[in-house]
C-alpha cells in the first residue's frame, strides 16, 4: 500500500517535483507512484486556484506562480 499524503502532501509533492525536475524522479523520494504525485500536485493547484507547473508530455517547468 502506498503511503498516504497528509494535508501537506500536495506541498511536499510540489516541492519534490520542483527539486527533482519531474514526477517520475520525485516519486521515489516520496514513496509514491508518479501518478499519485501528479494527482497530489493537481489537488494542490485546485485548492490554490493557480497553476504551479507547466506540463508537457516530456517536461515539467515551474510557472511564474510556481516560482514564487
N, CA, C and O atoms as CSV, one atom per row, in Angstrom:
chain,resi,resn,atom,element,x,y,z
A,1,UNK,N,N,0.831,-1.183,0.000
A,1,UNK,CA,C,0.000,0.000,0.000
A,1,UNK,C,C,0.875,1.245,0.000
A,1,UNK,O,O,1.890,1.300,0.694
A,2,UNK,N,N,0.478,2.241,-0.779
A,2,UNK,CA,C,1.244,3.472,-0.867
A,2,UNK,C,C,1.006,4.342,0.355
A,2,UNK,O,O,-0.099,4.366,0.897
A,3,UNK,N,N,2.035,5.055,0.793
A,3,UNK,CA,C,1.835,5.973,1.901
A,3,UNK,C,C,0.820,7.045,1.513
A,3,UNK,O,O,0.783,7.487,0.365
A,4,UNK,N,N,0.016,7.450,2.457
A,4,UNK,CA,C,-0.969,8.488,2.148
A,4,UNK,C,C,-0.314,9.857,2.239
A,4,UNK,O,O,0.673,10.056,2.947
A,5,UNK,N,N,-0.884,10.773,1.515
A,5,UNK,CA,C,-0.419,12.145,1.594
A,5,UNK,C,C,-1.310,12.866,2.589
A,5,UNK,O,O,-2.525,12.934,2.404
A,6,UNK,N,N,-0.715,13.401,3.636
A,6,UNK,CA,C,-1.491,14.136,4.623
A,6,UNK,C,C,-1.906,15.488,4.048
A,6,UNK,O,O,-1.749,15.727,2.851
A,7,UNK,N,N,-2.425,16.357,4.880
A,7,UNK,CA,C,-2.929,17.630,4.372
A,7,UNK,C,C,-1.849,18.486,3.716
A,7,UNK,O,O,-2.170,19.379,2.932
A,8,UNK,N,N,-0.581,18.232,4.018
A,8,UNK,CA,C,0.504,18.978,3.393
A,8,UNK,C,C,1.167,18.188,2.268
A,8,UNK,O,O,2.191,18.603,1.727
A,9,UNK,N,N,0.583,17.063,1.926
A,9,UNK,CA,C,1.165,16.203,0.907
A,9,UNK,C,C,1.303,16.860,-0.443
A,9,UNK,O,O,2.279,16.617,-1.153
A,10,UNK,N,N,0.336,17.697,-0.815
A,10,UNK,CA,C,0.424,18.393,-2.088
A,10,UNK,C,C,1.610,19.329,-2.136
A,10,UNK,O,O,2.280,19.448,-3.162
A,11,UNK,N,N,1.868,19.990,-1.024
A,11,UNK,CA,C,3.015,20.895,-0.950
A,11,UNK,C,C,4.306,20.089,-1.018
A,11,UNK,O,O,5.237,20.453,-1.737
A,12,UNK,N,N,4.355,18.992,-0.266
A,12,UNK,CA,C,5.554,18.137,-0.319
A,12,UNK,C,C,5.772,17.601,-1.725
A,12,UNK,O,O,6.903,17.571,-2.210
A,13,UNK,N,N,4.700,17.178,-2.382
A,13,UNK,CA,C,4.813,16.655,-3.740
A,13,UNK,C,C,5.295,17.741,-4.695
A,13,UNK,O,O,6.167,17.493,-5.528
A,14,UNK,N,N,4.733,18.938,-4.580
A,14,UNK,CA,C,5.148,20.046,-5.444
A,14,UNK,C,C,6.631,20.354,-5.260
A,14,UNK,O,O,7.360,20.501,-6.241
A,15,UNK,N,N,7.076,20.452,-4.020
A,15,UNK,CA,C,8.485,20.751,-3.749
A,15,UNK,C,C,9.383,19.654,-4.315
A,15,UNK,O,O,10.424,19.946,-4.902
A,16,UNK,N,N,8.989,18.408,-4.142
A,16,UNK,CA,C,9.794,17.299,-4.667
A,16,UNK,C,C,9.883,17.352,-6.188
A,16,UNK,O,O,10.955,17.130,-6.752
A,17,UNK,N,N,8.766,17.643,-6.858
A,17,UNK,CA,C,8.776,17.745,-8.324
A,17,UNK,C,C,9.686,18.893,-8.757
A,17,UNK,O,O,10.459,18.750,-9.704
A,18,UNK,N,N,9.597,20.024,-8.070
A,18,UNK,CA,C,10.440,21.171,-8.411
A,18,UNK,C,C,11.919,20.839,-8.200
A,18,UNK,O,O,12.758,21.205,-9.024
A,19,UNK,N,N,12.239,20.157,-7.116
A,19,UNK,CA,C,13.634,19.816,-6.825
A,19,UNK,C,C,14.186,18.754,-7.765
A,19,UNK,O,O,15.341,18.832,-8.184
A,20,UNK,N,N,13.366,17.762,-8.098
A,20,UNK,CA,C,13.837,16.633,-8.912
A,20,UNK,C,C,13.608,16.829,-10.408
A,20,UNK,O,O,14.169,16.093,-11.220
A,21,UNK,N,N,12.796,17.807,-10.776
A,21,UNK,CA,C,12.595,18.103,-12.186
A,21,UNK,C,C,11.555,17.259,-12.895
A,21,UNK,O,O,11.481,17.286,-14.123
A,22,UNK,N,N,10.754,16.516,-12.160
A,22,UNK,CA,C,9.708,15.728,-12.805
A,22,UNK,C,C,8.997,14.829,-11.816
A,22,UNK,O,O,9.470,14.605,-10.702
A,23,UNK,N,N,7.841,14.314,-12.246
A,23,UNK,CA,C,7.029,13.460,-11.386
A,23,UNK,C,C,7.703,12.114,-11.142
A,23,UNK,O,O,7.738,11.629,-10.011
A,24,UNK,N,N,8.235,11.513,-12.199
A,24,UNK,CA,C,8.871,10.200,-12.063
A,24,UNK,C,C,10.109,10.277,-11.177
A,24,UNK,O,O,10.365,9.365,-10.391
A,25,UNK,N,N,10.866,11.340,-11.298
A,25,UNK,CA,C,12.065,11.494,-10.475
A,25,UNK,C,C,11.712,11.785,-9.018
A,25,UNK,O,O,12.433,11.368,-8.112
A,26,UNK,N,N,10.616,12.492,-8.790
A,26,UNK,CA,C,10.208,12.848,-7.427
A,26,UNK,C,C,9.538,11.693,-6.701
A,26,UNK,O,O,9.615,11.604,-5.476
A,27,UNK,N,N,8.886,10.813,-7.435
A,27,UNK,CA,C,8.078,9.750,-6.828
A,27,UNK,C,C,8.843,8.875,-5.828
A,27,UNK,O,O,8.336,8.657,-4.728
A,28,UNK,N,N,10.030,8.366,-6.152
A,28,UNK,CA,C,10.727,7.510,-5.181
A,28,UNK,C,C,11.052,8.225,-3.867
A,28,UNK,O,O,11.019,7.608,-2.802
A,29,UNK,N,N,11.361,9.504,-3.936
A,29,UNK,CA,C,11.690,10.235,-2.710
A,29,UNK,C,C,10.479,10.379,-1.797
A,29,UNK,O,O,10.627,10.574,-0.591
A,30,UNK,N,N,9.280,10.283,-2.372
A,30,UNK,CA,C,8.045,10.384,-1.594
A,30,UNK,C,C,7.444,9.016,-1.283
A,30,UNK,O,O,6.506,8.909,-0.493
A,31,UNK,N,N,7.983,7.979,-1.901
A,31,UNK,CA,C,7.435,6.641,-1.717
A,31,UNK,C,C,6.096,6.458,-2.398
A,31,UNK,O,O,5.258,5.685,-1.936
A,32,UNK,N,N,5.892,7.174,-3.503
A,32,UNK,CA,C,4.625,7.140,-4.234
A,32,UNK,C,C,4.872,6.841,-5.701
A,32,UNK,O,O,6.013,6.857,-6.164
A,33,UNK,N,N,3.799,6.566,-6.429
A,33,UNK,CA,C,3.901,6.410,-7.876
A,33,UNK,C,C,3.911,7.798,-8.514
A,33,UNK,O,O,3.420,8.756,-7.917
A,34,UNK,N,N,4.464,7.915,-9.720
A,34,UNK,CA,C,4.417,9.208,-10.410
A,34,UNK,C,C,2.989,9.726,-10.570
A,34,UNK,O,O,2.751,10.930,-10.474
A,35,UNK,N,N,2.049,8.830,-10.811
A,35,UNK,CA,C,0.653,9.230,-10.956
A,35,UNK,C,C,0.113,9.845,-9.664
A,35,UNK,O,O,-0.585,10.859,-9.702
A,36,UNK,N,N,0.430,9.240,-8.534
A,36,UNK,CA,C,-0.032,9.769,-7.243
A,36,UNK,C,C,0.576,11.135,-6.963
A,36,UNK,O,O,-0.083,12.011,-6.401
A,37,UNK,N,N,1.830,11.316,-7.352
A,37,UNK,CA,C,2.477,12.617,-7.173
A,37,UNK,C,C,1.769,13.660,-8.034
A,37,UNK,O,O,1.478,14.761,-7.566
A,38,UNK,N,N,1.494,13.317,-9.283
A,38,UNK,CA,C,0.799,14.240,-10.182
A,38,UNK,C,C,-0.574,14.623,-9.664
A,38,UNK,O,O,-0.969,15.787,-9.735
A,39,UNK,N,N,-1.298,13.649,-9.143
A,39,UNK,CA,C,-2.636,13.933,-8.610
A,39,UNK,C,C,-2.562,14.815,-7.369
A,39,UNK,O,O,-3.412,15.684,-7.174
A,40,UNK,N,N,-1.558,14.599,-6.536
A,40,UNK,CA,C,-1.397,15.436,-5.344
A,40,UNK,C,C,-1.126,16.883,-5.739
A,40,UNK,O,O,-1.669,17.808,-5.136
A,41,UNK,N,N,-0.286,17.076,-6.753
A,41,UNK,CA,C,0.006,18.434,-7.219
A,41,UNK,C,C,-1.239,19.047,-7.851
A,41,UNK,O,O,-1.514,20.230,-7.649
A,42,UNK,N,N,-1.990,18.263,-8.610
A,42,UNK,CA,C,-3.231,18.775,-9.205
A,42,UNK,C,C,-4.220,19.221,-8.138
A,42,UNK,O,O,-4.862,20.261,-8.284
A,43,UNK,N,N,-4.349,18.445,-7.067
A,43,UNK,CA,C,-5.261,18.831,-5.978
A,43,UNK,C,C,-4.789,20.120,-5.310
A,43,UNK,O,O,-5.604,20.977,-4.971
A,44,UNK,N,N,-3.477,20.261,-5.120
A,44,UNK,CA,C,-2.931,21.487,-4.539
A,44,UNK,C,C,-3.237,22.674,-5.437
A,44,UNK,O,O,-3.674,23.720,-4.957
A,45,UNK,N,N,-3.009,22.521,-6.738
A,45,UNK,CA,C,-3.296,23.607,-7.679
A,45,UNK,C,C,-4.775,23.980,-7.644
A,45,UNK,O,O,-5.120,25.160,-7.702
A,46,UNK,N,N,-5.641,22.987,-7.551
A,46,UNK,CA,C,-7.084,23.252,-7.497
A,46,UNK,C,C,-7.448,24.014,-6.225
A,46,UNK,O,O,-8.248,24.949,-6.270
A,47,UNK,N,N,-6.864,23.618,-5.091
A,47,UNK,CA,C,-7.144,24.319,-3.832
A,47,UNK,C,C,-6.660,25.757,-3.869
A,47,UNK,O,O,-7.326,26.654,-3.353
A,48,UNK,N,N,-5.495,25.980,-4.482
A,48,UNK,CA,C,-4.923,27.325,-4.542
A,48,UNK,C,C,-5.525,28.166,-5.659
A,48,UNK,O,O,-5.496,29.395,-5.598
A,49,UNK,N,N,-6.066,27.514,-6.669
A,49,UNK,CA,C,-6.640,28.228,-7.805
A,49,UNK,C,C,-5.614,28.781,-8.768
A,49,UNK,O,O,-5.897,29.730,-9.499
A,50,UNK,N,N,-4.417,28.198,-8.780
A,50,UNK,CA,C,-3.354,28.625,-9.699
A,50,UNK,C,C,-2.630,27.400,-10.247
A,50,UNK,O,O,-2.626,26.337,-9.626
A,51,UNK,N,N,-2.017,27.565,-11.416
A,51,UNK,CA,C,-1.173,26.513,-11.982
A,51,UNK,C,C,0.241,26.740,-11.463
A,51,UNK,O,O,0.805,27.820,-11.640
A,52,UNK,N,N,0.803,25.743,-10.836
A,52,UNK,CA,C,2.158,25.834,-10.305
A,52,UNK,C,C,3.186,25.252,-11.261
A,52,UNK,O,O,4.352,25.648,-11.255
A,53,UNK,N,N,2.739,24.303,-12.086
A,53,UNK,CA,C,3.633,23.627,-13.016
A,53,UNK,C,C,3.061,23.667,-14.423
A,53,UNK,O,O,1.864,23.468,-14.630
A,54,UNK,N,N,3.937,23.929,-15.387
A,54,UNK,CA,C,3.570,23.815,-16.800
A,54,UNK,C,C,4.027,22.432,-17.244
A,54,UNK,O,O,5.214,22.113,-17.175
A,55,UNK,N,N,3.089,21.618,-17.698
A,55,UNK,CA,C,3.390,20.237,-18.053
A,55,UNK,C,C,3.288,20.033,-19.557
A,55,UNK,O,O,2.366,20.533,-20.202
A,56,UNK,N,N,4.239,19.298,-20.106
A,56,UNK,CA,C,4.128,18.773,-21.460
A,56,UNK,C,C,4.358,17.268,-21.344
A,56,UNK,O,O,4.608,16.757,-20.252
A,57,UNK,N,N,4.276,16.571,-22.452
A,57,UNK,CA,C,4.490,15.128,-22.396
A,57,UNK,C,C,5.932,14.779,-22.043
A,57,UNK,O,O,6.210,13.662,-21.606
A,58,UNK,N,N,6.842,15.718,-22.226
A,58,UNK,CA,C,8.253,15.424,-21.985
A,58,UNK,C,C,8.910,16.264,-20.900
A,58,UNK,O,O,10.048,15.985,-20.520
A,59,UNK,N,N,8.235,17.270,-20.396
A,59,UNK,CA,C,8.896,18.113,-19.403
A,59,UNK,C,C,7.909,18.733,-18.426
A,59,UNK,O,O,6.703,18.791,-18.666
A,60,UNK,N,N,8.464,19.188,-17.330
A,60,UNK,CA,C,7.716,19.905,-16.303
A,60,UNK,C,C,8.537,21.138,-15.964
A,60,UNK,O,O,9.741,21.042,-15.729
A,61,UNK,N,N,7.891,22.292,-15.939
A,61,UNK,CA,C,8.572,23.536,-15.590
A,61,UNK,C,C,7.697,24.325,-14.631
A,61,UNK,O,O,6.470,24.242,-14.678
A,62,UNK,N,N,8.332,25.079,-13.774
A,62,UNK,CA,C,7.591,25.937,-12.862
A,62,UNK,C,C,6.962,27.092,-13.628
A,62,UNK,O,O,7.594,27.685,-14.501
A,63,UNK,N,N,5.720,27.405,-13.298
A,63,UNK,CA,C,5.090,28.601,-13.847
A,63,UNK,C,C,5.571,29.794,-13.029
A,63,UNK,O,O,6.297,29.627,-12.049
A,64,UNK,N,N,5.170,30.987,-13.429
A,64,UNK,CA,C,5.531,32.178,-12.658
A,64,UNK,C,C,5.002,32.054,-11.229
A,64,UNK,O,O,5.707,32.372,-10.271
A,65,UNK,N,N,3.758,31.591,-11.092
A,65,UNK,CA,C,3.188,31.401,-9.752
A,65,UNK,C,C,3.936,30.327,-8.974
A,65,UNK,O,O,4.092,30.435,-7.758
A,66,UNK,N,N,4.394,29.304,-9.661
A,66,UNK,CA,C,5.126,28.230,-9.004
A,66,UNK,C,C,6.499,28.649,-8.520
A,66,UNK,O,O,7.046,28.049,-7.594
A,67,UNK,N,N,7.058,29.676,-9.142
A,67,UNK,CA,C,8.375,30.168,-8.737
A,67,UNK,C,C,8.310,31.067,-7.508
A,67,UNK,O,O,9.331,31.298,-6.860
A,68,UNK,N,N,7.136,31.571,-7.182
A,68,UNK,CA,C,7.017,32.491,-6.038
A,68,UNK,C,C,7.288,31.841,-4.725
A,68,UNK,O,O,7.223,32.497,-3.686
